[in-house]
């Protein structure tokens, strides 16, 4: 429903239950729950915050993110059974979007357990469910010739393509972003993703 809200940050509140900021735009004040790391970055004044509308039976709320890629991976995380809003925010408070991407691709569930409340079983479940999802997206991938040549030799590019598709980016957007990259064989999947996300978030 909301992609982002651009307005003035009028208040910041740190509570035991989470971190919150209020953005005023066109006479309305939007209360957004944010990660601790974004809370520390956000200052009073004009800001552009990417949003997710959380719709539950008993209430509606908004989560906000300074970076579009954090919002995108939040949506991917909450698609996993057992990962709710609070858990996804906790993971993004502990790890950056690129770090989480790398951990999922590498299957490093032990590192994920460093986030508060994430046990080994849940960490493995996150990786398993996201990998299955990425495989399904990969089946629908149609890349231009120059990418096809690289993907035959570089599995990291395939992983990067799949993650970007799971974030909801369109095929043409991803093709355009990859066309602007120097796809060296030495690049890891995480490096390809970081570079592509910078282009896509502009």
Biotite code that builds the C-alpha atoms (Angstrom):
import biotite.structure as struc

atoms = struc.array([
    struc.Atom([0.000, 0.000, 0.000], chain_id="A", res_id=1, res_name="UNK", atom_name="CA", element="C"),
    struc.Atom([2.832, 2.399, 0.894], chain_id="A", res_id=2, res_name="UNK", atom_name="CA", element="C"),
    struc.Atom([6.200, 2.250, -0.865], chain_id="A", res_id=3, res_name="UNK", atom_name="CA", element="C"),
    struc.Atom([7.817, 5.042, 1.094], chain_id="A", res_id=4, res_name="UNK", atom_name="CA", element="C"),
    struc.Atom([6.986, 8.150, 3.106], chain_id="A", res_id=5, res_name="UNK", atom_name="CA", element="C"),
    struc.Atom([8.928, 11.356, 2.603], chain_id="A", res_id=6, res_name="UNK", atom_name="CA", element="C"),
    struc.Atom([8.524, 13.977, 5.287], chain_id="A", res_id=7, res_name="UNK", atom_name="CA", element="C"),
    struc.Atom([9.914, 15.384, 8.504], chain_id="A", res_id=8, res_name="UNK", atom_name="CA", element="C"),
    struc.Atom([11.002, 13.250, 11.440], chain_id="A", res_id=9, res_name="UNK", atom_name="CA", element="C"),
    struc.Atom([9.206, 14.850, 14.381], chain_id="A", res_id=10, res_name="UNK", atom_name="CA", element="C"),
    struc.Atom([9.961, 12.382, 17.177], chain_id="A", res_id=11, res_name="UNK", atom_name="CA", element="C"),
    struc.Atom([12.003, 9.322, 18.097], chain_id="A", res_id=12, res_name="UNK", atom_name="CA", element="C"),
    struc.Atom([11.088, 6.918, 20.896], chain_id="A", res_id=13, res_name="UNK", atom_name="CA", element="C"),
    struc.Atom([13.035, 3.946, 22.258], chain_id="A", res_id=14, res_name="UNK", atom_name="CA", element="C"),
    struc.Atom([10.859, 1.553, 24.237], chain_id="A", res_id=15, res_name="UNK", atom_name="CA", element="C"),
    struc.Atom([11.411, -1.936, 25.686], chain_id="A", res_id=16, res_name="UNK", atom_name="CA", element="C"),
    struc.Atom([9.112, -3.251, 22.951], chain_id="A", res_id=17, res_name="UNK", atom_name="CA", element="C"),
    struc.Atom([10.969, -1.571, 20.091], chain_id="A", res_id=18, res_name="UNK", atom_name="CA", element="C"),
    struc.Atom([12.200, 1.580, 18.369], chain_id="A", res_id=19, res_name="UNK", atom_name="CA", element="C"),
    struc.Atom([9.765, 4.071, 16.840], chain_id="A", res_id=20, res_name="UNK", atom_name="CA", element="C"),
    struc.Atom([9.899, 7.270, 14.797], chain_id="A", res_id=21, res_name="UNK", atom_name="CA", element="C"),
    struc.Atom([7.143, 9.608, 13.669], chain_id="A", res_id=22, res_name="UNK", atom_name="CA", element="C"),
    struc.Atom([7.234, 11.024, 10.146], chain_id="A", res_id=23, res_name="UNK", atom_name="CA", element="C"),
    struc.Atom([4.966, 13.963, 9.348], chain_id="A", res_id=24, res_name="UNK", atom_name="CA", element="C"),
    struc.Atom([3.903, 14.257, 5.702], chain_id="A", res_id=25, res_name="UNK", atom_name="CA", element="C"),
    struc.Atom([1.096, 16.443, 4.339], chain_id="A", res_id=26, res_name="UNK", atom_name="CA", element="C"),
    struc.Atom([-0.277, 17.086, 7.812], chain_id="A", res_id=27, res_name="UNK", atom_name="CA", element="C"),
    struc.Atom([-0.338, 13.431, 8.868], chain_id="A", res_id=28, res_name="UNK", atom_name="CA", element="C"),
    struc.Atom([1.978, 11.815, 11.400], chain_id="A", res_id=29, res_name="UNK", atom_name="CA", element="C"),
    struc.Atom([2.979, 8.236, 10.587], chain_id="A", res_id=30, res_name="UNK", atom_name="CA", element="C"),
    struc.Atom([4.288, 6.116, 13.463], chain_id="A", res_id=31, res_name="UNK", atom_name="CA", element="C"),
    struc.Atom([6.894, 3.662, 12.147], chain_id="A", res_id=32, res_name="UNK", atom_name="CA", element="C"),
    struc.Atom([8.646, 0.848, 13.956], chain_id="A", res_id=33, res_name="UNK", atom_name="CA", element="C"),
    struc.Atom([12.299, 0.681, 12.902], chain_id="A", res_id=34, res_name="UNK", atom_name="CA", element="C"),
    struc.Atom([15.412, -1.325, 13.673], chain_id="A", res_id=35, res_name="UNK", atom_name="CA", element="C"),
    struc.Atom([17.836, -0.127, 16.338], chain_id="A", res_id=36, res_name="UNK", atom_name="CA", element="C"),
    struc.Atom([20.504, 0.577, 13.730], chain_id="A", res_id=37, res_name="UNK", atom_name="CA", element="C"),
    struc.Atom([18.109, 2.736, 11.676], chain_id="A", res_id=38, res_name="UNK", atom_name="CA", element="C"),
    struc.Atom([16.902, 4.455, 14.835], chain_id="A", res_id=39, res_name="UNK", atom_name="CA", element="C"),
    struc.Atom([20.463, 5.575, 15.505], chain_id="A", res_id=40, res_name="UNK", atom_name="CA", element="C"),
    struc.Atom([20.916, 6.799, 11.908], chain_id="A", res_id=41, res_name="UNK", atom_name="CA", element="C"),
    struc.Atom([17.693, 8.771, 11.634], chain_id="A", res_id=42, res_name="UNK", atom_name="CA", element="C"),
    struc.Atom([17.881, 12.417, 12.650], chain_id="A", res_id=43, res_name="UNK", atom_name="CA", element="C"),
    struc.Atom([15.203, 15.063, 12.985], chain_id="A", res_id=44, res_name="UNK", atom_name="CA", element="C"),
    struc.Atom([14.487, 16.768, 9.695], chain_id="A", res_id=45, res_name="UNK", atom_name="CA", element="C"),
    struc.Atom([13.459, 15.601, 6.243], chain_id="A", res_id=46, res_name="UNK", atom_name="CA", element="C"),
    struc.Atom([13.821, 11.900, 5.519], chain_id="A", res_id=47, res_name="UNK", atom_name="CA", element="C"),
    struc.Atom([12.643, 9.271, 3.070], chain_id="A", res_id=48, res_name="UNK", atom_name="CA", element="C"),
    struc.Atom([11.616, 6.054, 4.799], chain_id="A", res_id=49, res_name="UNK", atom_name="CA", element="C"),
    struc.Atom([10.685, 2.864, 2.931], chain_id="A", res_id=50, res_name="UNK", atom_name="CA", element="C"),
    struc.Atom([7.680, 1.194, 4.508], chain_id="A", res_id=51, res_name="UNK", atom_name="CA", element="C"),
    struc.Atom([5.833, -2.071, 5.003], chain_id="A", res_id=52, res_name="UNK", atom_name="CA", element="C"),
    struc.Atom([2.211, -2.156, 6.109], chain_id="A", res_id=53, res_name="UNK", atom_name="CA", element="C"),
    struc.Atom([1.611, -4.884, 8.699], chain_id="A", res_id=54, res_name="UNK", atom_name="CA", element="C"),
    struc.Atom([-2.025, -5.964, 8.715], chain_id="A", res_id=55, res_name="UNK", atom_name="CA", element="C"),
    struc.Atom([-3.133, -8.220, 11.560], chain_id="A", res_id=56, res_name="UNK", atom_name="CA", element="C"),
    struc.Atom([-6.594, -9.170, 12.745], chain_id="A", res_id=57, res_name="UNK", atom_name="CA", element="C"),
    struc.Atom([-6.508, -6.814, 15.716], chain_id="A", res_id=58, res_name="UNK", atom_name="CA", element="C"),
    struc.Atom([-4.391, -3.927, 14.402], chain_id="A", res_id=59, res_name="UNK", atom_name="CA", element="C"),
    struc.Atom([-2.473, -2.333, 11.560], chain_id="A", res_id=60, res_name="UNK", atom_name="CA", element="C"),
    struc.Atom([1.016, -0.886, 11.858], chain_id="A", res_id=61, res_name="UNK", atom_name="CA", element="C"),
    struc.Atom([3.907, 0.374, 9.758], chain_id="A", res_id=62, res_name="UNK", atom_name="CA", element="C"),
    struc.Atom([7.545, -0.678, 9.740], chain_id="A", res_id=63, res_name="UNK", atom_name="CA", element="C"),
    struc.Atom([10.116, 1.711, 8.289], chain_id="A", res_id=64, res_name="UNK", atom_name="CA", element="C"),
    struc.Atom([13.570, 1.309, 6.764], chain_id="A", res_id=65, res_name="UNK", atom_name="CA", element="C"),
    struc.Atom([16.221, 3.813, 5.724], chain_id="A", res_id=66, res_name="UNK", atom_name="CA", element="C"),
    struc.Atom([17.445, 1.532, 2.937], chain_id="A", res_id=67, res_name="UNK", atom_name="CA", element="C"),
    struc.Atom([15.194, -0.055, 0.326], chain_id="A", res_id=68, res_name="UNK", atom_name="CA", element="C"),
    struc.Atom([17.182, -3.311, 0.382], chain_id="A", res_id=69, res_name="UNK", atom_name="CA", element="C"),
    struc.Atom([16.522, -3.670, 4.129], chain_id="A", res_id=70, res_name="UNK", atom_name="CA", element="C"),
    struc.Atom([12.787, -3.312, 3.466], chain_id="A", res_id=71, res_name="UNK", atom_name="CA", element="C"),
    struc.Atom([13.001, -5.875, 0.685], chain_id="A", res_id=72, res_name="UNK", atom_name="CA", element="C"),
    struc.Atom([14.813, -8.494, 2.752], chain_id="A", res_id=73, res_name="UNK", atom_name="CA", element="C"),
    struc.Atom([12.371, -7.831, 5.623], chain_id="A", res_id=74, res_name="UNK", atom_name="CA", element="C"),
    struc.Atom([9.572, -8.923, 3.290], chain_id="A", res_id=75, res_name="UNK", atom_name="CA", element="C"),
    struc.Atom([11.522, -12.031, 2.322], chain_id="A", res_id=76, res_name="UNK", atom_name="CA", element="C"),
    struc.Atom([12.216, -12.923, 5.964], chain_id="A", res_id=77, res_name="UNK", atom_name="CA", element="C"),
    struc.Atom([8.577, -12.567, 7.017], chain_id="A", res_id=78, res_name="UNK", atom_name="CA", element="C"),
    struc.Atom([7.568, -14.977, 4.262], chain_id="A", res_id=79, res_name="UNK", atom_name="CA", element="C"),
    struc.Atom([9.265, -17.713, 6.303], chain_id="A", res_id=80, res_name="UNK", atom_name="CA", element="C"),
    struc.Atom([6.945, -19.633, 8.604], chain_id="A", res_id=81, res_name="UNK", atom_name="CA", element="C"),
    struc.Atom([7.729, -18.704, 12.192], chain_id="A", res_id=82, res_name="UNK", atom_name="CA", element="C"),
    struc.Atom([9.390, -15.372, 11.385], chain_id="A", res_id=83, res_name="UNK", atom_name="CA", element="C"),
    struc.Atom([7.167, -12.479, 12.358], chain_id="A", res_id=84, res_name="UNK", atom_name="CA", element="C"),
    struc.Atom([7.673, -8.735, 12.313], chain_id="A", res_id=85, res_name="UNK", atom_name="CA", element="C"),
    struc.Atom([9.673, -8.595, 15.550], chain_id="A", res_id=86, res_name="UNK", atom_name="CA", element="C"),
    struc.Atom([11.985, -11.454, 14.573], chain_id="A", res_id=87, res_name="UNK", atom_name="CA", element="C"),
    struc.Atom([12.648, -9.973, 11.127], chain_id="A", res_id=88, res_name="UNK", atom_name="CA", element="C"),
    struc.Atom([13.471, -6.600, 12.703], chain_id="A", res_id=89, res_name="UNK", atom_name="CA", element="C"),
    struc.Atom([15.756, -8.325, 15.213], chain_id="A", res_id=90, res_name="UNK", atom_name="CA", element="C"),
    struc.Atom([17.647, -10.071, 12.399], chain_id="A", res_id=91, res_name="UNK", atom_name="CA", element="C"),
    struc.Atom([18.025, -6.793, 10.492], chain_id="A", res_id=92, res_name="UNK", atom_name="CA", element="C"),
    struc.Atom([19.206, -5.104, 13.669], chain_id="A", res_id=93, res_name="UNK", atom_name="CA", element="C"),
    struc.Atom([21.960, -7.686, 14.078], chain_id="A", res_id=94, res_name="UNK", atom_name="CA", element="C"),
    struc.Atom([22.906, -8.076, 10.395], chain_id="A", res_id=95, res_name="UNK", atom_name="CA", element="C"),
    struc.Atom([22.843, -5.775, 7.402], chain_id="A", res_id=96, res_name="UNK", atom_name="CA", element="C"),
    struc.Atom([20.803, -6.838, 4.364], chain_id="A", res_id=97, res_name="UNK", atom_name="CA", element="C"),
    struc.Atom([23.955, -7.883, 2.509], chain_id="A", res_id=98, res_name="UNK", atom_name="CA", element="C"),
    struc.Atom([25.178, -9.899, 5.502], chain_id="A", res_id=99, res_name="UNK", atom_name="CA", element="C"),
    struc.Atom([21.854, -11.734, 5.759], chain_id="A", res_id=100, res_name="UNK", atom_name="CA", element="C"),
    struc.Atom([21.918, -12.459, 2.046], chain_id="A", res_id=101, res_name="UNK", atom_name="CA", element="C"),
    struc.Atom([25.402, -13.910, 2.357], chain_id="A", res_id=102, res_name="UNK", atom_name="CA", element="C"),
    struc.Atom([24.458, -16.079, 5.348], chain_id="A", res_id=103, res_name="UNK", atom_name="CA", element="C"),
    struc.Atom([21.424, -17.526, 3.562], chain_id="A", res_id=104, res_name="UNK", atom_name="CA", element="C"),
    struc.Atom([23.361, -18.226, 0.378], chain_id="A", res_id=105, res_name="UNK", atom_name="CA", element="C"),
    struc.Atom([26.205, -19.843, 2.339], chain_id="A", res_id=106, res_name="UNK", atom_name="CA", element="C"),
    struc.Atom([23.808, -21.829, 4.549], chain_id="A", res_id=107, res_name="UNK", atom_name="CA", element="C"),
    struc.Atom([25.513, -20.397, 7.644], chain_id="A", res_id=108, res_name="UNK", atom_name="CA", element="C"),
    struc.Atom([22.776, -21.043, 10.214], chain_id="A", res_id=109, res_name="UNK", atom_name="CA", element="C"),
    struc.Atom([25.195, -20.850, 13.161], chain_id="A", res_id=110, res_name="UNK", atom_name="CA", element="C"),
    struc.Atom([25.904, -17.188, 12.442], chain_id="A", res_id=111, res_name="UNK", atom_name="CA", element="C"),
    struc.Atom([22.172, -16.462, 12.282], chain_id="A", res_id=112, res_name="UNK", atom_name="CA", element="C"),
    struc.Atom([21.793, -17.726, 15.855], chain_id="A", res_id=113, res_name="UNK", atom_name="CA", element="C"),
    struc.Atom([23.786, -14.708, 17.041], chain_id="A", res_id=114, res_name="UNK", atom_name="CA", element="C"),
    struc.Atom([20.571, -12.702, 16.635], chain_id="A", res_id=115, res_name="UNK", atom_name="CA", element="C"),
    struc.Atom([18.551, -12.583, 19.852], chain_id="A", res_id=116, res_name="UNK", atom_name="CA", element="C"),
    struc.Atom([15.826, -15.222, 19.958], chain_id="A", res_id=117, res_name="UNK", atom_name="CA", element="C"),
    struc.Atom([17.012, -17.145, 16.903], chain_id="A", res_id=118, res_name="UNK", atom_name="CA", element="C"),
    struc.Atom([17.790, -20.744, 17.800], chain_id="A", res_id=119, res_name="UNK", atom_name="CA", element="C"),
    struc.Atom([19.488, -23.345, 15.591], chain_id="A", res_id=120, res_name="UNK", atom_name="CA", element="C"),
    struc.Atom([16.184, -24.853, 14.425], chain_id="A", res_id=121, res_name="UNK", atom_name="CA", element="C"),
    struc.Atom([14.716, -21.519, 13.368], chain_id="A", res_id=122, res_name="UNK", atom_name="CA", element="C"),
    struc.Atom([17.979, -20.463, 11.712], chain_id="A", res_id=123, res_name="UNK", atom_name="CA", element="C"),
    struc.Atom([18.052, -23.680, 9.660], chain_id="A", res_id=124, res_name="UNK", atom_name="CA", element="C"),
    struc.Atom([14.374, -23.237, 8.813], chain_id="A", res_id=125, res_name="UNK", atom_name="CA", element="C"),
    struc.Atom([15.005, -19.702, 7.525], chain_id="A", res_id=126, res_name="UNK", atom_name="CA", element="C"),
    struc.Atom([17.777, -20.941, 5.247], chain_id="A", res_id=127, res_name="UNK", atom_name="CA", element="C"),
    struc.Atom([15.844, -23.969, 4.020], chain_id="A", res_id=128, res_name="UNK", atom_name="CA", element="C"),
    struc.Atom([12.649, -22.053, 3.252], chain_id="A", res_id=129, res_name="UNK", atom_name="CA", element="C"),
    struc.Atom([14.441, -19.210, 1.519], chain_id="A", res_id=130, res_name="UNK", atom_name="CA", element="C"),
    struc.Atom([16.596, -21.534, -0.564], chain_id="A", res_id=131, res_name="UNK", atom_name="CA", element="C"),
    struc.Atom([13.519, -23.408, -1.750], chain_id="A", res_id=132, res_name="UNK", atom_name="CA", element="C"),
    struc.Atom([11.914, -20.096, -2.652], chain_id="A", res_id=133, res_name="UNK", atom_name="CA", element="C"),
    struc.Atom([14.985, -18.976, -4.562], chain_id="A", res_id=134, res_name="UNK", atom_name="CA", element="C"),
    struc.Atom([15.058, -22.207, -6.579], chain_id="A", res_id=135, res_name="UNK", atom_name="CA", element="C"),
    struc.Atom([11.464, -21.571, -7.671], chain_id="A", res_id=136, res_name="UNK", atom_name="CA", element="C"),
    struc.Atom([12.311, -18.033, -8.764], chain_id="A", res_id=137, res_name="UNK", atom_name="CA", element="C"),
    struc.Atom([15.373, -19.295, -10.594], chain_id="A", res_id=138, res_name="UNK", atom_name="CA", element="C"),
    struc.Atom([13.239, -21.514, -12.837], chain_id="A", res_id=139, res_name="UNK", atom_name="CA", element="C"),
    struc.Atom([11.497, -18.438, -14.244], chain_id="A", res_id=140, res_name="UNK", atom_name="CA", element="C"),
    struc.Atom([14.697, -16.505, -14.897], chain_id="A", res_id=141, res_name="UNK", atom_name="CA", element="C"),
    struc.Atom([15.370, -15.341, -18.410], chain_id="A", res_id=142, res_name="UNK", atom_name="CA", element="C"),
    struc.Atom([18.689, -13.489, -18.749], chain_id="A", res_id=143, res_name="UNK", atom_name="CA", element="C"),
    struc.Atom([20.343, -11.691, -21.658], chain_id="A", res_id=144, res_name="UNK", atom_name="CA", element="C"),
    struc.Atom([23.115, -13.425, -23.607], chain_id="A", res_id=145, res_name="UNK", atom_name="CA", element="C"),
    struc.Atom([26.006, -11.813, -21.799], chain_id="A", res_id=146, res_name="UNK", atom_name="CA", element="C"),
    struc.Atom([24.636, -12.966, -18.453], chain_id="A", res_id=147, res_name="UNK", atom_name="CA", element="C"),
    struc.Atom([23.923, -16.449, -19.774], chain_id="A", res_id=148, res_name="UNK", atom_name="CA", element="C"),
    struc.Atom([27.585, -16.819, -20.707], chain_id="A", res_id=149, res_name="UNK", atom_name="CA", element="C"),
    struc.Atom([28.716, -15.815, -17.220], chain_id="A", res_id=150, res_name="UNK", atom_name="CA", element="C"),
    struc.Atom([26.136, -17.884, -15.349], chain_id="A", res_id=151, res_name="UNK", atom_name="CA", element="C"),
    struc.Atom([27.406, -21.063, -17.029], chain_id="A", res_id=152, res_name="UNK", atom_name="CA", element="C"),
    struc.Atom([30.701, -20.541, -15.230], chain_id="A", res_id=153, res_name="UNK", atom_name="CA", element="C"),
    struc.Atom([29.638, -18.542, -12.175], chain_id="A", res_id=154, res_name="UNK", atom_name="CA", element="C"),
    struc.Atom([27.134, -20.033, -9.749], chain_id="A", res_id=155, res_name="UNK", atom_name="CA", element="C"),
    struc.Atom([27.385, -16.857, -7.639], chain_id="A", res_id=156, res_name="UNK", atom_name="CA", element="C"),
    struc.Atom([25.597, -14.930, -10.368], chain_id="A", res_id=157, res_name="UNK", atom_name="CA", element="C"),
    struc.Atom([22.768, -17.456, -10.353], chain_id="A", res_id=158, res_name="UNK", atom_name="CA", element="C"),
    struc.Atom([22.400, -17.002, -6.585], chain_id="A", res_id=159, res_name="UNK", atom_name="CA", element="C"),
    struc.Atom([22.394, -13.221, -6.958], chain_id="A", res_id=160, res_name="UNK", atom_name="CA", element="C"),
    struc.Atom([19.741, -13.388, -9.691], chain_id="A", res_id=161, res_name="UNK", atom_name="CA", element="C"),
    struc.Atom([17.518, -15.598, -7.558], chain_id="A", res_id=162, res_name="UNK", atom_name="CA", element="C"),
    struc.Atom([17.721, -13.380, -4.478], chain_id="A", res_id=163, res_name="UNK", atom_name="CA", element="C"),
    struc.Atom([16.888, -10.245, -6.468], chain_id="A", res_id=164, res_name="UNK", atom_name="CA", element="C"),
    struc.Atom([13.861, -11.984, -7.954], chain_id="A", res_id=165, res_name="UNK", atom_name="CA", element="C"),
    struc.Atom([12.759, -13.057, -4.469], chain_id="A", res_id=166, res_name="UNK", atom_name="CA", element="C"),
    struc.Atom([12.939, -9.399, -3.417], chain_id="A", res_id=167, res_name="UNK", atom_name="CA", element="C"),
    struc.Atom([10.303, -8.624, -6.034], chain_id="A", res_id=168, res_name="UNK", atom_name="CA", element="C"),
    struc.Atom([12.457, -6.873, -8.621], chain_id="A", res_id=169, res_name="UNK", atom_name="CA", element="C"),
    struc.Atom([11.310, -7.270, -12.220], chain_id="A", res_id=170, res_name="UNK", atom_name="CA", element="C"),
    struc.Atom([13.427, -9.214, -14.714], chain_id="A", res_id=171, res_name="UNK", atom_name="CA", element="C"),
    struc.Atom([14.043, -6.141, -16.840], chain_id="A", res_id=172, res_name="UNK", atom_name="CA", element="C"),
    struc.Atom([15.214, -4.164, -13.793], chain_id="A", res_id=173, res_name="UNK", atom_name="CA", element="C"),
    struc.Atom([17.708, -6.877, -12.864], chain_id="A", res_id=174, res_name="UNK", atom_name="CA", element="C"),
    struc.Atom([18.950, -7.206, -16.447], chain_id="A", res_id=175, res_name="UNK", atom_name="CA", element="C"),
    struc.Atom([19.536, -3.463, -16.553], chain_id="A", res_id=176, res_name="UNK", atom_name="CA", element="C"),
    struc.Atom([21.407, -3.506, -13.236], chain_id="A", res_id=177, res_name="UNK", atom_name="CA", element="C"),
    struc.Atom([23.619, -6.424, -14.283], chain_id="A", res_id=178, res_name="UNK", atom_name="CA", element="C"),
    struc.Atom([24.359, -4.677, -17.564], chain_id="A", res_id=179, res_name="UNK", atom_name="CA", element="C"),
    struc.Atom([25.975, -1.858, -15.576], chain_id="A", res_id=180, res_name="UNK", atom_name="CA", element="C"),
    struc.Atom([28.189, -4.227, -13.559], chain_id="A", res_id=181, res_name="UNK", atom_name="CA", element="C"),
    struc.Atom([31.594, -5.594, -14.359], chain_id="A", res_id=182, res_name="UNK", atom_name="CA", element="C"),
    struc.Atom([30.830, -9.285, -13.812], chain_id="A", res_id=183, res_name="UNK", atom_name="CA", element="C"),
    struc.Atom([34.274, -10.563, -12.922], chain_id="A", res_id=184, res_name="UNK", atom_name="CA", element="C"),
    struc.Atom([34.530, -14.238, -12.045], chain_id="A", res_id=185, res_name="UNK", atom_name="CA", element="C"),
    struc.Atom([36.169, -13.309, -8.733], chain_id="A", res_id=186, res_name="UNK", atom_name="CA", element="C"),
    struc.Atom([33.029, -11.558, -7.471], chain_id="A", res_id=187, res_name="UNK", atom_name="CA", element="C"),
    struc.Atom([31.137, -13.421, -4.750], chain_id="A", res_id=188, res_name="UNK", atom_name="CA", element="C"),
    struc.Atom([27.340, -13.654, -4.800], chain_id="A", res_id=189, res_name="UNK", atom_name="CA", element="C"),
    struc.Atom([27.196, -11.164, -1.932], chain_id="A", res_id=190, res_name="UNK", atom_name="CA", element="C"),
    struc.Atom([29.397, -8.667, -3.812], chain_id="A", res_id=191, res_name="UNK", atom_name="CA", element="C"),
    struc.Atom([27.239, -8.970, -6.933], chain_id="A", res_id=192, res_name="UNK", atom_name="CA", element="C"),
    struc.Atom([24.114, -8.415, -4.827], chain_id="A", res_id=193, res_name="UNK", atom_name="CA", element="C"),
    struc.Atom([25.555, -5.421, -3.006], chain_id="A", res_id=194, res_name="UNK", atom_name="CA", element="C"),
    struc.Atom([26.527, -3.761, -6.271], chain_id="A", res_id=195, res_name="UNK", atom_name="CA", element="C"),
    struc.Atom([23.212, -4.558, -7.977], chain_id="A", res_id=196, res_name="UNK", atom_name="CA", element="C"),
    struc.Atom([21.151, -3.383, -4.990], chain_id="A", res_id=197, res_name="UNK", atom_name="CA", element="C"),
    struc.Atom([22.944, -0.032, -4.979], chain_id="A", res_id=198, res_name="UNK", atom_name="CA", element="C"),
    struc.Atom([21.934, 0.465, -8.608], chain_id="A", res_id=199, res_name="UNK", atom_name="CA", element="C"),
    struc.Atom([18.376, -0.769, -8.101], chain_id="A", res_id=200, res_name="UNK", atom_name="CA", element="C"),
    struc.Atom([17.774, 1.414, -5.027], chain_id="A", res_id=201, res_name="UNK", atom_name="CA", element="C"),
    struc.Atom([18.757, 4.641, -6.789], chain_id="A", res_id=202, res_name="UNK", atom_name="CA", element="C"),
])
